Amino acid sequence: MTLFDYHARLGRARSEMEKRNVDALLVSLGSDLPYLTGYRAMPLERLTMAIVRRDAPVVLVVPELEAPRVEPVPDVFEIRPWAEIEDPIGIVAALAGRPRTVMIGDHTWAVFLLALQGSLPTADFISARPLTEALRVIKEPAEIELLRRAGASADTVAAHLADHSFAGKTELQVSREVSGLLEENGTDAAGFAIVASGPNGASPHHEPGHRVIGDGDAVVVDFGGTVGGYGSDTTRMFHVGEPSAKYLEVHGVVAAAQEAGVRAVRPGVSAESVDAAARAVIADAGYGDFFIHRTGHGIGLDGHEDPYIVSGNEQEILPGMAFSIEPGIYLPGEFGVRIEDIVVCTNTGAERMNTSPKQVAIVR
């Protein structure tokens, strides 16, 4: 029994296609395909593609050797396996009919897009993102529940880490331990575990390496995994031994900025206003030049998706939108501080998917 109503999702997709005068929607790699059909394609050189038309059944064209992986959803789509000696581009082109306008998924490989443009020379190809974003940006109750479960798993890991040994280990060792803890505590699969110690913490997307964590190091740990395909993403701060007064000051500013961002979330505000609320706290404390990224990003089937919480994005925040609030201060050559929660906009404000403590955890 599936959690999601794919009939309803496809019905909304067709309604959007009608509004936009789109004849065919083609989705391949990425999360649009599982959102609409429940099937996630492997990133292979063999084409997998769903053809959604306003006036015909949905057909999933899939390599014959991958067809056993497809779990059919009754009356949602038909499966068209293709053999190694067949031309999948020709099959898709024929199933698309004679479209004037084709929307194609953003994650479709260029080699397939170029071939399809050659096979459908009279069609106008445009990005499917405006359509699929409109469908996916408002989370259904079942999606929110999976986000809650993923967040609870991350909170359990954060609690373990507060009593964890860091000193004497490399960043890479701790990163692997975090991934293991995620999978031991309710996450289907660990997605990532950034561990950035000492001056490496000033690089927001630091790749964990062989630096040995030592006494006096601040450690940024940013990690997440998936439950039922829906992600967690949280960042907590750890310090080996007693932190300095400067570190505590910076941590306090980031914590206040993160709280301001969460409190700014409510229906009808713009994404950029949430960014501004968090950013103002850091700027007022004199660290504005050291907050070098957006305040947040949407999350769901993708770790980064709409809405993006950034200056210039006037998108209206609505109930059901899920995104991170993760301000940071990064001092080159010294340390970095970032605090991150996932929130879901409700009718009255933000529901936090993460509730683990945000104060710096002093570890050994």
Summary of the structure (lengths in Angstrom):
residues: 364
radius of gyration: 22.6
end to end distance: 46.6
largest distance: 68.5
contacts: 1264
relative contact order: 0.12
helix: 35%
strand: 26%
